[in-house]
Amino acid sequence: MSLYTLEFLHSDVLNTVIVGPNRQPVYHVQTQSKLTGHVTTIRRLGIGEGTTQDEIVAVLDHHLTSKDTVEFQGQKIPLKEWMPSVKTFSS
């Protein structure tokens, strides 16, 4: 497994394409607005791996009136449990 830096193609991170080091598309981020909030879907693109099949990596459901959730690896959990906020204080 190799590690490399990803780059956002657009400044709107809710609707963008994330590319790899050779500017090949790796992930597609798409957000749909609803009356109750919005849903962000992150897809891993199959381009360049011998397939054109996309895979949904995560679905983030942002609610205006209830807790945000994320569906990741077949489990739906509160967003704060999946990605807890880290607070750093300096003196």
Secondary structure, DSSP 8 states (H G I E B T S, - for coil): ------EESSS-TTSEEEE-TTS-EEEEEEEEEETTEEEEEEEE--TTTT----EEEEEEEEESSS--EEEETTEEEEHHHHS--------
